[in-house]
Amino acid sequence: MFIGPVLPDALNRKLDSFRLKVESPTSVLLDREVTHPNEHPLRPIHWLANYLSRRDESLLPGGIITTGSYAGIIEVPMGLPLKFTYGDLGSFRVQFESVMHS
């Protein structure tokens, strides 16, 4: 799991769906519109805040909440630099490596 940066003005942005593109140096591995499984990522956060409140608990600053996957599991190759682009929300680059433990 990769934790991205805080999105400026996130509450006023379209977060229910966007175009997800995954690229390697030689090809486009995925390029499609993806949709949040709960229609919007704030829905599960509202549920969680209400649930915790009933238990006299609360969300804590700096906590990380996962709200579901827009695209499910995406299989990507190991050892290649990849670029993930999330519509106009931003992008990041990553390379996955296999680590063998003896």
Secondary structure, DSSP 8 states (H G I E B T S, - for coil): -------TTGGGS--SEEEEEEE-SS-EEEEEEEE-TTSSTHHHHHHHHHHHHHTT----TT-------SS------SSSEEEEEETTTEEEEEE-------
